[in-house]
Amino acid sequence: MKVKDGICGFVVGDALGVPVEFYSREELKEDPVVDMREYGAYNMPKGTWSDDSSMILATMASIVNKKGIDLDDIMKEFKNWFFQGAYTQYIDTFDYGITTSTAIQRYDKGIPVDRCGGSGDRDNGNGSLMRILPLAFIHDIDPETIEKVSALTHAHERTLITCVFYIQIAKSMLSNENLTIKEHIDNASEFIKDYYKDSDEVKHLNRIFEYDFSEGILSSGYVINTIESVVYCLLNTNNYKDALLKAVNLGGDTDTIAGICGGLAGIYYGFDAIPIEWTDAIPKLDYVVSLCEMYEAFCDGY
Ligand SMILES: [Mg+2]
């Protein structure tokens, strides 16, 4: 089941990264992550997912409930998460970014849904890229809709293009099972270069288009650094576990980078490639799986 492959792949990556978020690459070289840890950065029990997975689950629940994409309803579910701890394991929201919290608070004050997201240069964090994956499973999803869902919190064009690029990689993986990871990335790159040929912002993805990582991999929360890290980890490993460990041990924004990487690695290698001791370590994973089943039924009937 493809939704379960991708979404569980994401949630496991998020939980793998949470205990070492913002650790440096040097610290992790001394003491690398090799398995699911507990406590650490946020002092949370083993297998705790963060804002990334919660916002994915909120998006999926809204789409299932409304039988389609309803921007106001997605924002209402984000509010339920943000203010009440919905879609978390311990009614405890942590780790959210400023652009996301500002947008949700603006919506809460009555600002129209299409004017809540931040569109400044500094709003190019990975906070919408980290929650966009559910859209990949909707047949015929178009770039404009992906952009609108990103723009609920993150509305800068650089981020919108990056979200469409990520979904295009996932869609290529979902529709052609026989291609290599590099061929899927090439497919997405060609789509973006054509679709956004008039945009000045597309140049920020040039290093990925040319597979030029000579300037190094900066695993920060900046949306471009994040997608570069994800592509680098997928290209330089050949199984789910190694891709995720590589992502986490880059340091920096570990939970989000491992989550985004895990979403694609989950789709590409399948749920059964996720180490069973990692899935077993996630409390409430049965809830995630049941939501995936409802979401897949919605997508199949769409
Ligand atoms: Mg997080």
py3Dmol code that shows the C-alpha trace and the ligand (Angstrom):
import py3Dmol

protein = """\
ATOM      1  CA  MET A   1       0.000   0.000   0.000  1.00  0.00           C
ATOM      2  CA  LYS A   2       1.746   3.088  -1.287  1.00  0.00           C
ATOM      3  CA  VAL A   3       0.308   5.613   1.178  1.00  0.00           C
ATOM      4  CA  LYS A   4       1.452   3.464   4.093  1.00  0.00           C
ATOM      5  CA  ASP A   5       4.904   3.008   2.489  1.00  0.00           C
ATOM      6  CA  GLY A   6       5.435   6.756   2.140  1.00  0.00           C
ATOM      7  CA  ILE A   7       3.742   8.090   5.259  1.00  0.00           C
ATOM      8  CA  CYS A   8       5.140   5.469   7.648  1.00  0.00           C
ATOM      9  CA  GLY A   9       8.524   5.932   5.962  1.00  0.00           C
ATOM     10  CA  PHE A  10       8.200   9.621   6.820  1.00  0.00           C
ATOM     11  CA  VAL A  11       7.010   9.180  10.420  1.00  0.00           C
ATOM     12  CA  VAL A  12       9.825   6.730  11.220  1.00  0.00           C
ATOM     13  CA  GLY A  13      12.396   9.196   9.828  1.00  0.00           C
ATOM     14  CA  ASP A  14      10.924  12.046  11.878  1.00  0.00           C
ATOM     15  CA  ALA A  15      11.103   9.945  15.077  1.00  0.00           C
ATOM     16  CA  LEU A  16      14.644   8.812  14.274  1.00  0.00           C
ATOM     17  CA  GLY A  17      15.778  12.436  13.993  1.00  0.00           C
ATOM     18  CA  VAL A  18      13.927  14.016  16.945  1.00  0.00           C
ATOM     19  CA  PRO A  19      16.413  12.985  19.690  1.00  0.00           C
ATOM     20  CA  VAL A  20      19.380  14.533  17.834  1.00  0.00           C
ATOM     21  CA  GLU A  21      17.794  17.611  16.275  1.00  0.00           C
ATOM     22  CA  PHE A  22      20.324  20.445  15.897  1.00  0.00           C
ATOM     23  CA  TYR A  23      23.241  18.211  16.859  1.00  0.00           C
ATOM     24  CA  SER A  24      26.267  19.053  14.723  1.00  0.00           C
ATOM     25  CA  ARG A  25      27.747  16.700  12.147  1.00  0.00           C
ATOM     26  CA  GLU A  26      30.930  16.553  14.229  1.00  0.00           C
ATOM     27  CA  GLU A  27      29.038  15.479  17.361  1.00  0.00           C
ATOM     28  CA  LEU A  28      27.274  12.761  15.394  1.00  0.00           C
ATOM     29  CA  LYS A  29      30.543  11.578  13.872  1.00  0.00           C
ATOM     30  CA  GLU A  30      31.749  10.927  17.430  1.00  0.00           C
ATOM     31  CA  ASP A  31      28.518   9.188  18.423  1.00  0.00           C
ATOM     32  CA  PRO A  32      26.547   8.261  15.290  1.00  0.00           C
ATOM     33  CA  VAL A  33      22.876   7.348  15.347  1.00  0.00           C
ATOM     34  CA  VAL A  34      22.569   3.648  14.450  1.00  0.00           C
ATOM     35  CA  ASP A  35      19.126   2.926  15.895  1.00  0.00           C
ATOM     36  CA  MET A  36      16.016   4.563  17.338  1.00  0.00           C
ATOM     37  CA  ARG A  37      17.040   6.596  20.402  1.00  0.00           C
ATOM     38  CA  GLU A  38      15.085   7.988  23.331  1.00  0.00           C
ATOM     39  CA  TYR A  39      15.155  11.413  25.041  1.00  0.00           C
ATOM     40  CA  GLY A  40      17.893  13.755  23.767  1.00  0.00           C
ATOM     41  CA  ALA A  41      17.001  17.092  22.170  1.00  0.00           C
ATOM     42  CA  TYR A  42      13.378  17.304  23.401  1.00  0.00           C
ATOM     43  CA  ASN A  43      13.511  14.742  26.228  1.00  0.00           C
ATOM     44  CA  MET A  44      10.719  12.727  24.568  1.00  0.00           C
ATOM     45  CA  PRO A  45      10.295   8.925  24.797  1.00  0.00           C
ATOM     46  CA  LYS A  46      11.592   6.655  22.041  1.00  0.00           C
ATOM     47  CA  GLY A  47       9.594   6.830  18.821  1.00  0.00           C
ATOM     48  CA  THR A  48       8.077  10.289  19.346  1.00  0.00           C
ATOM     49  CA  TRP A  49       7.223  12.059  16.119  1.00  0.00           C
ATOM     50  CA  SER A  50       7.204  15.866  15.897  1.00  0.00           C
ATOM     51  CA  ASP A  51       5.365  18.731  14.176  1.00  0.00           C
ATOM     52  CA  ASP A  52       6.251  17.370  10.726  1.00  0.00           C
ATOM     53  CA  SER A  53       4.295  14.124  11.082  1.00  0.00           C
ATOM     54  CA  SER A  54       1.493  15.789  13.058  1.00  0.00           C
ATOM     55  CA  MET A  55       0.869  18.274  10.238  1.00  0.00           C
ATOM     56  CA  ILE A  56       0.935  15.445   7.664  1.00  0.00           C
ATOM     57  CA  LEU A  57      -1.674  13.532   9.672  1.00  0.00           C
ATOM     58  CA  ALA A  58      -3.774  16.689  10.077  1.00  0.00           C
ATOM     59  CA  THR A  59      -3.693  17.231   6.294  1.00  0.00           C
ATOM     60  CA  MET A  60      -4.686  13.629   5.571  1.00  0.00           C
ATOM     61  CA  ALA A  61      -7.509  13.688   8.125  1.00  0.00           C
ATOM     62  CA  SER A  62      -8.903  16.885   6.612  1.00  0.00           C
ATOM     63  CA  ILE A  63      -8.786  15.499   3.057  1.00  0.00           C
ATOM     64  CA  VAL A  64     -10.492  12.260   4.154  1.00  0.00           C
ATOM     65  CA  ASN A  65     -13.178  14.133   6.134  1.00  0.00           C
ATOM     66  CA  LYS A  66     -13.886  16.652   3.382  1.00  0.00           C
ATOM     67  CA  LYS A  67     -13.380  14.151   0.531  1.00  0.00           C
ATOM     68  CA  GLY A  68     -11.041  16.634  -1.127  1.00  0.00           C
ATOM     69  CA  ILE A  69      -8.739  19.582  -0.504  1.00  0.00           C
ATOM     70  CA  ASP A  70     -10.480  22.301   1.521  1.00  0.00           C
ATOM     71  CA  LEU A  71      -7.887  24.931   2.485  1.00  0.00           C
ATOM     72  CA  ASP A  72      -9.936  26.332   5.370  1.00  0.00           C
ATOM     73  CA  ASP A  73     -10.484  22.877   6.799  1.00  0.00           C
ATOM     74  CA  ILE A  74      -6.787  21.974   6.575  1.00  0.00           C
ATOM     75  CA  MET A  75      -5.976  25.168   8.515  1.00  0.00           C
ATOM     76  CA  LYS A  76      -8.632  24.245  11.111  1.00  0.00           C
ATOM     77  CA  GLU A  77      -6.898  20.903  11.622  1.00  0.00           C
ATOM     78  CA  PHE A  78      -3.541  22.702  11.912  1.00  0.00           C
ATOM     79  CA  LYS A  79      -5.152  24.823  14.639  1.00  0.00           C
ATOM     80  CA  ASN A  80      -6.361  21.673  16.394  1.00  0.00           C
ATOM     81  CA  TRP A  81      -2.806  20.397  16.357  1.00  0.00           C
ATOM     82  CA  PHE A  82      -1.192  23.689  17.335  1.00  0.00           C
ATOM     83  CA  PHE A  83      -3.536  24.728  20.144  1.00  0.00           C
ATOM     84  CA  GLN A  84      -4.828  21.360  21.381  1.00  0.00           C
ATOM     85  CA  GLY A  85      -2.166  18.774  20.577  1.00  0.00           C
ATOM     86  CA  ALA A  86      -4.267  16.803  18.081  1.00  0.00           C
ATOM     87  CA  TYR A  87      -2.295  14.355  15.920  1.00  0.00           C
ATOM     88  CA  THR A  88       0.452  13.984  18.544  1.00  0.00           C
ATOM     89  CA  GLN A  89       1.232  10.983  20.741  1.00  0.00           C
ATOM     90  CA  TYR A  90       1.311  12.835  24.072  1.00  0.00           C
ATOM     91  CA  ILE A  91      -0.918  15.940  23.517  1.00  0.00           C
ATOM     92  CA  ASP A  92       2.331  17.840  23.369  1.00  0.00           C
ATOM     93  CA  THR A  93       3.238  20.120  20.460  1.00  0.00           C
ATOM     94  CA  PHE A  94       6.897  20.935  20.110  1.00  0.00           C
ATOM     95  CA  ASP A  95       9.460  21.858  17.470  1.00  0.00           C
ATOM     96  CA  TYR A  96       7.272  24.079  15.240  1.00  0.00           C
ATOM     97  CA  GLY A  97       8.857  26.972  13.336  1.00  0.00           C
ATOM     98  CA  ILE A  98       8.084  30.682  13.423  1.00  0.00           C
ATOM     99  CA  THR A  99       6.629  30.879   9.900  1.00  0.00           C
ATOM    100  CA  THR A 100       4.196  28.050  10.654  1.00  0.00           C
ATOM    101  CA  SER A 101       3.119  29.355  14.059  1.00  0.00           C
ATOM    102  CA  THR A 102       2.703  32.895  12.713  1.00  0.00           C
ATOM    103  CA  ALA A 103       0.469  31.662   9.871  1.00  0.00           C
ATOM    104  CA  ILE A 104      -1.732  29.577  12.187  1.00  0.00           C
ATOM    105  CA  GLN A 105      -2.091  32.464  14.627  1.00  0.00           C
ATOM    106  CA  ARG A 106      -3.009  34.801  11.763  1.00  0.00           C
ATOM    107  CA  TYR A 107      -5.718  32.346  10.675  1.00  0.00           C
ATOM    108  CA  ASP A 108      -6.946  32.141  14.253  1.00  0.00           C
ATOM    109  CA  LYS A 109      -7.363  35.944  14.269  1.00  0.00           C
ATOM    110  CA  GLY A 110      -9.622  35.789  11.209  1.00  0.00           C
ATOM    111  CA  ILE A 111      -7.197  36.516   8.371  1.00  0.00           C
ATOM    112  CA  PRO A 112      -8.423  34.814   5.130  1.00  0.00           C
ATOM    113  CA  VAL A 113      -6.829  31.443   4.508  1.00  0.00           C
ATOM    114  CA  ASP A 114      -4.993  32.542   1.348  1.00  0.00           C
ATOM    115  CA  ARG A 115      -3.274  35.428   3.140  1.00  0.00           C
ATOM    116  CA  CYS A 116      -1.868  33.698   6.217  1.00  0.00           C
ATOM    117  CA  GLY A 117       1.364  32.240   4.852  1.00  0.00           C
ATOM    118  CA  GLY A 118       4.653  34.115   5.021  1.00  0.00           C
ATOM    119  CA  SER A 119       6.135  35.226   1.700  1.00  0.00           C
ATOM    120  CA  GLY A 120       9.345  36.990   2.708  1.00  0.00           C
ATOM    121  CA  ASP A 121      12.845  35.773   1.911  1.00  0.00           C
ATOM    122  CA  ARG A 122      13.154  34.506   5.470  1.00  0.00           C
ATOM    123  CA  ASP A 123      10.008  32.397   5.124  1.00  0.00           C
ATOM    124  CA  ASN A 124      11.879  29.812   3.036  1.00  0.00           C
ATOM    125  CA  GLY A 125      12.223  27.287   5.843  1.00  0.00           C
ATOM    126  CA  ASN A 126      11.243  23.668   5.247  1.00  0.00           C
ATOM    127  CA  GLY A 127       7.963  23.941   7.209  1.00  0.00           C
ATOM    128  CA  SER A 128       5.637  23.305   4.262  1.00  0.00           C
ATOM    129  CA  LEU A 129       7.944  20.889   2.413  1.00  0.00           C
ATOM    130  CA  MET A 130       7.842  18.685   5.524  1.00  0.00           C
ATOM    131  CA  ARG A 131       4.029  18.308   5.419  1.00  0.00           C
ATOM    132  CA  ILE A 132       3.297  18.225   1.673  1.00  0.00           C
ATOM    133  CA  LEU A 133       3.790  14.489   0.944  1.00  0.00           C
ATOM    134  CA  PRO A 134       0.099  13.417   1.206  1.00  0.00           C
ATOM    135  CA  LEU A 135      -0.646  15.355  -1.997  1.00  0.00           C
ATOM    136  CA  ALA A 136       1.581  12.987  -4.015  1.00  0.00           C
ATOM    137  CA  PHE A 137      -0.972  10.185  -3.662  1.00  0.00           C
ATOM    138  CA  ILE A 138      -3.848  12.184  -5.165  1.00  0.00           C
ATOM    139  CA  HIS A 139      -4.195  11.348  -8.849  1.00  0.00           C
ATOM    140  CA  ASP A 140      -4.019  14.385 -11.120  1.00  0.00           C
ATOM    141  CA  ILE A 141      -2.816  16.719  -8.374  1.00  0.00           C
ATOM    142  CA  ASP A 142      -1.668  19.873 -10.155  1.00  0.00           C
ATOM    143  CA  PRO A 143       1.134  22.311  -9.273  1.00  0.00           C
ATOM    144  CA  GLU A 144      -1.309  25.136  -8.489  1.00  0.00           C
ATOM    145  CA  THR A 145      -2.985  23.051  -5.798  1.00  0.00           C
ATOM    146  CA  ILE A 146       0.357  22.014  -4.303  1.00  0.00           C
ATOM    147  CA  GLU A 147       1.341  25.692  -4.223  1.00  0.00           C
ATOM    148  CA  LYS A 148      -1.886  26.669  -2.445  1.00  0.00           C
ATOM    149  CA  VAL A 149      -1.430  24.004   0.224  1.00  0.00           C
ATOM    150  CA  SER A 150       2.175  25.079   0.803  1.00  0.00           C
ATOM    151  CA  ALA A 151       1.135  28.746   0.904  1.00  0.00           C
ATOM    152  CA  LEU A 152      -1.142  28.134   3.906  1.00  0.00           C
ATOM    153  CA  THR A 153       2.037  28.684   5.911  1.00  0.00           C
ATOM    154  CA  HIS A 154       4.885  29.148   3.392  1.00  0.00           C
ATOM    155  CA  ALA A 155       4.044  31.260   0.340  1.00  0.00           C
ATOM    156  CA  HIS A 156       7.434  32.297  -1.096  1.00  0.00           C
ATOM    157  CA  GLU A 157       7.891  31.141  -4.703  1.00  0.00           C
ATOM    158  CA  ARG A 158      11.185  29.358  -3.923  1.00  0.00           C
ATOM    159  CA  THR A 159       9.402  27.142  -1.425  1.00  0.00           C
ATOM    160  CA  LEU A 160       6.395  26.578  -3.721  1.00  0.00           C
ATOM    161  CA  ILE A 161       8.715  25.325  -6.489  1.00  0.00           C
ATOM    162  CA  THR A 162      10.585  23.072  -4.065  1.00  0.00           C
ATOM    163  CA  CYS A 163       7.331  21.511  -2.848  1.00  0.00           C
ATOM    164  CA  VAL A 164       6.246  20.814  -6.440  1.00  0.00           C
ATOM    165  CA  PHE A 165       9.686  19.320  -7.167  1.00  0.00           C
ATOM    166  CA  TYR A 166       9.434  16.959  -4.180  1.00  0.00           C
ATOM    167  CA  ILE A 167       5.921  15.850  -5.131  1.00  0.00           C
ATOM    168  CA  GLN A 168       7.092  15.254  -8.717  1.00  0.00           C
ATOM    169  CA  ILE A 169       9.829  12.902  -7.473  1.00  0.00           C
ATOM    170  CA  ALA A 170       7.253  11.013  -5.410  1.00  0.00           C
ATOM    171  CA  LYS A 171       4.784  10.873  -8.318  1.00  0.00           C
ATOM    172  CA  SER A 172       7.496   9.533 -10.625  1.00  0.00           C
ATOM    173  CA  MET A 173       8.256   6.810  -8.068  1.00  0.00           C
ATOM    174  CA  LEU A 174       4.548   5.990  -7.708  1.00  0.00           C
ATOM    175  CA  SER A 175       3.986   5.671 -11.445  1.00  0.00           C
ATOM    176  CA  ASN A 176       7.185   3.972 -12.729  1.00  0.00           C
ATOM    177  CA  GLU A 177       8.435   1.253 -10.410  1.00  0.00           C
ATOM    178  CA  ASN A 178      11.295   0.216 -12.693  1.00  0.00           C
ATOM    179  CA  LEU A 179      13.316   3.437 -12.720  1.00  0.00           C
ATOM    180  CA  THR A 180      16.359   4.257 -10.607  1.00  0.00           C
ATOM    181  CA  ILE A 181      16.279   7.019  -8.002  1.00  0.00           C
ATOM    182  CA  LYS A 182      18.409   9.184 -10.289  1.00  0.00           C
ATOM    183  CA  GLU A 183      15.944   8.684 -13.141  1.00  0.00           C
ATOM    184  CA  HIS A 184      13.068   9.745 -10.869  1.00  0.00           C
ATOM    185  CA  ILE A 185      14.974  12.876  -9.860  1.00  0.00           C
ATOM    186  CA  ASP A 186      15.756  13.597 -13.520  1.00  0.00           C
ATOM    187  CA  ASN A 187      12.040  13.307 -14.330  1.00  0.00           C
ATOM    188  CA  ALA A 188      11.156  15.808 -11.618  1.00  0.00           C
ATOM    189  CA  SER A 189      13.982  18.162 -12.668  1.00  0.00           C
ATOM    190  CA  GLU A 190      12.821  18.195 -16.293  1.00  0.00           C
ATOM    191  CA  PHE A 191       9.250  18.932 -15.185  1.00  0.00           C
ATOM    192  CA  ILE A 192      10.341  21.856 -12.986  1.00  0.00           C
ATOM    193  CA  LYS A 193      12.700  23.360 -15.587  1.00  0.00           C
ATOM    194  CA  ASP A 194       9.875  23.369 -18.099  1.00  0.00           C
ATOM    195  CA  TYR A 195       6.941  24.328 -15.866  1.00  0.00           C
ATOM    196  CA  TYR A 196       8.779  27.175 -14.131  1.00  0.00           C
ATOM    197  CA  LYS A 197      10.954  28.245 -17.081  1.00  0.00           C
ATOM    198  CA  ASP A 198       9.991  31.893 -16.602  1.00  0.00           C
ATOM    199  CA  SER A 199      10.728  31.943 -12.886  1.00  0.00           C
ATOM    200  CA  ASP A 200      13.851  33.539 -11.499  1.00  0.00           C
ATOM    201  CA  GLU A 201      13.584  31.330  -8.395  1.00  0.00           C
ATOM    202  CA  VAL A 202      14.125  27.995 -10.137  1.00  0.00           C
ATOM    203  CA  LYS A 203      17.878  28.644 -10.259  1.00  0.00           C
ATOM    204  CA  HIS A 204      18.098  27.757  -6.578  1.00  0.00           C
ATOM    205  CA  LEU A 205      17.577  24.109  -7.563  1.00  0.00           C
ATOM    206  CA  ASN A 206      20.399  24.164 -10.136  1.00  0.00           C
ATOM    207  CA  ARG A 207      22.843  22.278  -7.904  1.00  0.00           C
ATOM    208  CA  ILE A 208      20.362  19.408  -7.742  1.00  0.00           C
ATOM    209  CA  PHE A 209      19.617  19.530 -11.479  1.00  0.00           C
ATOM    210  CA  GLU A 210      23.363  19.217 -12.131  1.00  0.00           C
ATOM    211  CA  TYR A 211      24.113  16.849  -9.225  1.00  0.00           C
ATOM    212  CA  ASP A 212      26.768  19.313  -8.114  1.00  0.00           C
ATOM    213  CA  PHE A 213      27.274  18.882  -4.372  1.00  0.00           C
ATOM    214  CA  SER A 214      30.858  20.165  -4.448  1.00  0.00           C
ATOM    215  CA  GLU A 215      29.998  23.060  -2.137  1.00  0.00           C
ATOM    216  CA  GLY A 216      29.003  20.556   0.540  1.00  0.00           C
ATOM    217  CA  ILE A 217      25.683  19.491   2.026  1.00  0.00           C
ATOM    218  CA  LEU A 218      24.273  22.022   4.467  1.00  0.00           C
ATOM    219  CA  SER A 219      21.631  20.116   6.404  1.00  0.00           C
ATOM    220  CA  SER A 220      19.822  23.164   7.751  1.00  0.00           C
ATOM    221  CA  GLY A 221      16.142  24.091   7.894  1.00  0.00           C
ATOM    222  CA  TYR A 222      16.448  26.293   4.778  1.00  0.00           C
ATOM    223  CA  VAL A 223      14.224  24.661   2.173  1.00  0.00           C
ATOM    224  CA  ILE A 224      16.965  24.422  -0.481  1.00  0.00           C
ATOM    225  CA  ASN A 225      19.516  22.945   1.935  1.00  0.00           C
ATOM    226  CA  THR A 226      16.890  20.443   3.066  1.00  0.00           C
ATOM    227  CA  ILE A 227      15.965  19.166  -0.401  1.00  0.00           C
ATOM    228  CA  GLU A 228      19.659  18.987  -1.380  1.00  0.00           C
ATOM    229  CA  SER A 229      20.354  16.862   1.714  1.00  0.00           C
ATOM    230  CA  VAL A 230      17.448  14.554   0.904  1.00  0.00           C
ATOM    231  CA  VAL A 231      18.512  14.036  -2.715  1.00  0.00           C
ATOM    232  CA  TYR A 232      22.134  13.467  -1.627  1.00  0.00           C
ATOM    233  CA  CYS A 233      21.141  10.775   0.896  1.00  0.00           C
ATOM    234  CA  LEU A 234      18.864   8.956  -1.559  1.00  0.00           C
ATOM    235  CA  LEU A 235      21.486   8.981  -4.322  1.00  0.00           C
ATOM    236  CA  ASN A 236      24.306   7.734  -2.120  1.00  0.00           C
ATOM    237  CA  THR A 237      22.568   4.745  -0.490  1.00  0.00           C
ATOM    238  CA  ASN A 238      20.709   1.704  -1.781  1.00  0.00           C
ATOM    239  CA  ASN A 239      18.231   0.850   0.985  1.00  0.00           C
ATOM    240  CA  TYR A 240      15.798   2.551   3.386  1.00  0.00           C
ATOM    241  CA  LYS A 241      17.849   2.080   6.545  1.00  0.00           C
ATOM    242  CA  ASP A 242      21.112   3.469   5.162  1.00  0.00           C
ATOM    243  CA  ALA A 243      19.351   6.437   3.506  1.00  0.00           C
ATOM    244  CA  LEU A 244      17.744   7.393   6.819  1.00  0.00           C
ATOM    245  CA  LEU A 245      20.879   6.921   8.916  1.00  0.00           C
ATOM    246  CA  LYS A 246      22.824   9.034   6.429  1.00  0.00           C
ATOM    247  CA  ALA A 247      20.158  11.746   6.683  1.00  0.00           C
ATOM    248  CA  VAL A 248      20.093  11.794  10.481  1.00  0.00           C
ATOM    249  CA  ASN A 249      23.868  11.741  10.826  1.00  0.00           C
ATOM    250  CA  LEU A 250      24.225  14.842   8.637  1.00  0.00           C
ATOM    251  CA  GLY A 251      23.115  16.687  11.780  1.00  0.00           C
ATOM    252  CA  GLY A 252      21.221  19.975  11.763  1.00  0.00           C
ATOM    253  CA  ASP A 253      17.500  19.713  11.048  1.00  0.00           C
ATOM    254  CA  THR A 254      17.638  15.938  11.489  1.00  0.00           C
ATOM    255  CA  ASP A 255      13.962  15.094  12.051  1.00  0.00           C
ATOM    256  CA  THR A 256      12.665  17.011   9.049  1.00  0.00           C
ATOM    257  CA  ILE A 257      15.438  15.914   6.678  1.00  0.00           C
ATOM    258  CA  ALA A 258      15.121  12.264   7.735  1.00  0.00           C
ATOM    259  CA  GLY A 259      11.325  12.535   7.512  1.00  0.00           C
ATOM    260  CA  ILE A 260      11.320  13.993   3.997  1.00  0.00           C
ATOM    261  CA  CYS A 261      13.988  11.469   2.941  1.00  0.00           C
ATOM    262  CA  GLY A 262      12.024   8.656   4.605  1.00  0.00           C
ATOM    263  CA  GLY A 263       8.861   9.574   2.715  1.00  0.00           C
ATOM    264  CA  LEU A 264      10.567   8.987  -0.622  1.00  0.00           C
ATOM    265  CA  ALA A 265      12.640   6.023   0.597  1.00  0.00           C
ATOM    266  CA  GLY A 266       9.444   4.456   1.945  1.00  0.00           C
ATOM    267  CA  ILE A 267       7.707   4.774  -1.417  1.00  0.00           C
ATOM    268  CA  TYR A 268      10.773   3.547  -3.311  1.00  0.00           C
ATOM    269  CA  TYR A 269      11.800   0.586  -1.126  1.00  0.00           C
ATOM    270  CA  GLY A 270       8.390  -0.207   0.430  1.00  0.00           C
ATOM    271  CA  PHE A 271       7.113  -0.498   4.010  1.00  0.00           C
ATOM    272  CA  ASP A 272       8.721  -3.926   4.466  1.00  0.00           C
ATOM    273  CA  ALA A 273      12.164  -2.351   3.961  1.00  0.00           C
ATOM    274  CA  ILE A 274      11.723  -0.260   7.129  1.00  0.00           C
ATOM    275  CA  PRO A 275      13.500  -2.044  10.017  1.00  0.00           C
ATOM    276  CA  ILE A 276      10.818  -3.704  12.119  1.00  0.00           C
ATOM    277  CA  GLU A 277      12.452  -2.564  15.356  1.00  0.00           C
ATOM    278  CA  TRP A 278      11.985   1.018  14.145  1.00  0.00           C
ATOM    279  CA  THR A 279       8.282   0.679  13.330  1.00  0.00           C
ATOM    280  CA  ASP A 280       7.763  -1.264  16.581  1.00  0.00           C
ATOM    281  CA  ALA A 281       9.276   1.668  18.491  1.00  0.00           C
ATOM    282  CA  ILE A 282       6.600   4.173  17.359  1.00  0.00           C
ATOM    283  CA  PRO A 283       3.671   4.508  19.797  1.00  0.00           C
ATOM    284  CA  LYS A 284       0.313   4.953  17.997  1.00  0.00           C
ATOM    285  CA  LEU A 285       1.683   3.739  14.661  1.00  0.00           C
ATOM    286  CA  ASP A 286      -1.539   1.703  14.340  1.00  0.00           C
ATOM    287  CA  TYR A 287      -3.425   5.033  14.243  1.00  0.00           C
ATOM    288  CA  VAL A 288      -1.120   6.258  11.461  1.00  0.00           C
ATOM    289  CA  VAL A 289      -1.657   3.047   9.486  1.00  0.00           C
ATOM    290  CA  SER A 290      -5.450   3.236   9.823  1.00  0.00           C
ATOM    291  CA  LEU A 291      -5.453   6.849   8.605  1.00  0.00           C
ATOM    292  CA  CYS A 292      -3.232   5.741   5.675  1.00  0.00           C
ATOM    293  CA  GLU A 293      -5.828   3.084   4.779  1.00  0.00           C
ATOM    294  CA  MET A 294      -8.660   5.643   4.803  1.00  0.00           C
ATOM    295  CA  TYR A 295      -6.558   8.070   2.781  1.00  0.00           C
ATOM    296  CA  GLU A 296      -5.631   5.435   0.196  1.00  0.00           C
ATOM    297  CA  ALA A 297      -9.319   4.517  -0.181  1.00  0.00           C
ATOM    298  CA  PHE A 298     -10.058   8.209  -0.798  1.00  0.00           C
ATOM    299  CA  CYS A 299      -7.251   8.506  -3.366  1.00  0.00           C
ATOM    300  CA  ASP A 300      -8.309   5.320  -5.186  1.00  0.00           C
ATOM    301  CA  GLY A 301     -11.846   6.615  -5.522  1.00  0.00           C
ATOM    302  CA  TYR A 302     -10.830  10.137  -6.508  1.00  0.00           C
TER     303      TYR A 302
END
"""
ligand_1 = """\
1
MG
Mg 10.026 18.495 13.581
"""
view = py3Dmol.view(width=600, height=400)
view.addModel(protein, "pdb")
view.setStyle({"model": 0}, {"cartoon": {"style": "trace"}})
view.addModel(ligand_1, "xyz")
view.setStyle({"model": 1}, {"stick": {}})
view.zoomTo()
view.show()
